[in-house]
Amino acid sequence: MNKFARWCLLATAAVAVLSPAMLLANSFDTGGTETVYYKGRPLIVEVPVGGERMLEFGRAIQVGLPKALIGKVQAESIAGTVYLVANEAFEHERFRFRDVDTGEILVLDMTARPGGASAPLRIRSAATQSDQVPEAVTVEPASNGVLPPSDVALVRHAFQSVYSPDRLVKPIAGMQAVTLRDDTVVRRLIPGFDVAAKPIAQWRSDDGRFVTAVYIRNLEQRVIELDPRSIRAGRGWITSSFLTGVLAPATNVGDATTLVVVSDGDWGEFAWLR
């Protein structure tokens, strides 16, 4: 028997001792990213209990958790990807994911079970068929002939700056970080709810708009549904957006989020908040 024949015999013997489970895992667990298309009907998605699954939307997304799962599921939306971790099993719970830019709602029927699917899932819809969707620009050109960034672009940049690694944050021309003049914790931001709001970062665009990232934490032992329209906004506020729309009860997973405010004035000028 020559050397090549002996090698083939040893290789065959090595494969023979592998269990069926190991062979099955090696055959199907490729770790690749699956792409699915949302066409208006709820997508059925599975997540592992105790593990993490990434849902890649490719755009800024707000997560709407079912009330029954507040504190039981952790959802972080960072730079177009939602990271989901289920602490316990559940069946057929409806999650809603909102496109921050367009307002489009994507509905997913989620199930969590031990050993559930964990490979990244890329989700595309009519709004994301093209890699680049042009933004509607309604502002006049600046004096130097360059269009200032839209409010949507400023909000997106703020969220990315807070949650994404520096290497993934794309700079915006005419926008620069500025020092916060006042980082006082505010308790009167959302009437009717006891939440602590603390500004953590601020930027300024060349045309005079300020962008402020505000850390929001629930101090109550109840679920709070957030609505930008309920904020005690001042005359100088242009727009605002929460990263997630629901806060879990205090000390539970999901009891905090980030608010981004675009305004005509510096955050420190809003003395009426105190």
Beta strands, then each sheet from edge to edge (+ up, - down):
strand 1: 34-38
strand 2: 43-48
strand 3: 52-56
strand 4: 61-64
strand 5: 73-78
strand 6: 81-86
strand 7: 90-99
strand 8: 105-113
strand 9: 121-125
strand 10: 175-178
strand 11: 195-205
strand 12: 210-218
strand 13: 224-225
strand 14: 237-242
strand 15: 246-247
strand 16: 256-263
sheet 1: 1+ 9+ 3+ 6- 5+
sheet 2: 2+ 8+ 7- 4+
sheet 3: 10+ 11- 12+ 16- 14+
sheet 4: 13+ 15-
end
